[in-house]
């Protein structure tokens, strides 16, 4: 009976040794993958940096950059002020036109 127990324990030890070696092999593979990771990330970053965006986006960026470079803060305020004056004058013109139409209709009916 002792021989059977001894054989069983040897079988268990052999099985555990195989499992341990399998775990070590997987750990070594994971370690190799981990060592490759910085180079892979650097390669992906280089590819992303060297990729050209779509042409429409490039044109839009160039247009925005030219706009920003051509206008200073004071110039932007001047443009806003001019637009406010234009809107005010447009409203006054519309009111005057409506009043003239009303006056003309009153003259026709009188």
PyMOL commands that set and color helices and strands:
alter all, ss='L'
color gray80, all
select helices_A, chain A and resi 2-50+55-70+73-109
alter helices_A, ss='H'
color red, helices_A
deselect
rebuild
show_as cartoon
